[in-house]
Amino acid sequence: MAAQQAVDTSSKKAEFRTFLFTTFILIPGFAVAFVGAYGLVVWLSQMVFGPPGPV
């Protein structure tokens, strides 16, 4: 029974660390990468097609 409890505690710690990593590192990193990639696409398209506005 003690071995099962040790496995459960270890598993819960690993799950909590994974949750913290996903919440504070992975998702914000993806958000920054997405916004940066979108900005790059807009910037490159404006270099090719010109800035927005009346012709």
C-alpha positions as CSV (number, residue, x, y, z in Angstrom):
1,M,0.0,0.0,0.0
2,A,2.9,2.4,0.8
3,A,4.4,1.8,-2.7
4,Q,1.1,2.7,-4.4
5,Q,0.9,5.9,-2.3
6,A,4.5,6.8,-3.3
7,V,3.6,6.4,-6.9
8,D,0.5,8.5,-6.6
9,T,2.4,11.3,-4.9
10,S,5.1,11.2,-7.5
11,S,2.6,11.2,-10.3
12,K,0.7,14.1,-8.8
13,K,3.9,16.1,-8.5
14,A,4.8,15.4,-12.1
15,E,1.3,16.3,-13.2
16,F,1.4,19.6,-11.3
17,R,4.8,20.5,-12.8
18,T,3.4,19.7,-16.2
19,F,0.4,21.9,-15.6
20,L,2.6,24.8,-14.4
21,F,4.9,24.4,-17.4
22,T,2.0,24.4,-19.8
23,T,0.2,27.3,-18.2
24,F,3.2,29.7,-17.7
25,I,5.7,28.7,-20.4
26,L,4.1,26.8,-23.3
27,I,0.8,28.7,-23.9
28,P,2.3,32.2,-23.5
29,G,5.2,31.1,-25.7
30,F,2.8,29.9,-28.4
31,A,0.8,33.2,-28.1
32,V,4.0,35.3,-28.5
33,A,5.1,33.2,-31.5
34,F,1.7,33.4,-33.1
35,V,1.5,37.2,-32.8
36,G,5.1,37.6,-34.0
37,A,4.5,35.4,-37.0
38,Y,1.3,37.3,-37.8
39,G,3.2,40.6,-37.6
40,L,5.9,39.2,-39.9
41,V,3.4,38.1,-42.5
42,V,1.7,41.6,-42.4
43,W,5.1,43.3,-42.7
44,L,6.2,41.1,-45.6
45,S,2.9,41.5,-47.4
46,Q,3.1,45.3,-47.0
47,M,6.6,45.2,-48.5
48,V,5.2,43.4,-51.6
49,F,1.8,45.0,-52.0
50,G,2.4,48.4,-50.4
51,P,0.8,49.9,-47.3
52,P,-2.9,49.9,-46.8
53,G,-4.9,53.0,-47.8
54,P,-6.2,54.7,-50.9
55,V,-4.3,54.3,-54.0
